[in-house]
Amino acid sequence: MSLLFKELDYRPTPMGVLSLRRRRELSLDIDVYEIKLDEEYLMSSLFTDAEIALADLGLAELDRDNLDVVVGGLGLGYTAKAALDNPKTGKLTVLDTLPEVIEWHQQGLLPLGDQLSNDPCCALVHGD
């Protein structure tokens, strides 16, 4: 069992203070990861259906394979992972405007970080 709450990283950025947090949701017996910018929640691993559907629905409309797919925004990585797992995807490029978010994945601070960072078909790119 993990701690009930832990701030995994906290960094000032030009956009505001960015923080990565993990908290234990006792009623569900899971760890929830959250990204906040100042006092606004950007992402939560508690609600991922929309992120996954974004990749699934977009790729379902295409009738080709070995696609070069671009995802704008890495966040917790759920859209990127869904795109990468899709058999139509040949190469995935994920752009994020916050290099800190990319670093969190590369450092393995997030559940999908190692999978995305170490897949040769996936490139995490700082950009806007």
Summary of the structure (lengths in Angstrom):
residues: 128
radius of gyration: 15.0
end to end distance: 37.7
largest distance: 45.7
contacts: 364
relative contact order: 0.15
helix: 27%
strand: 40%
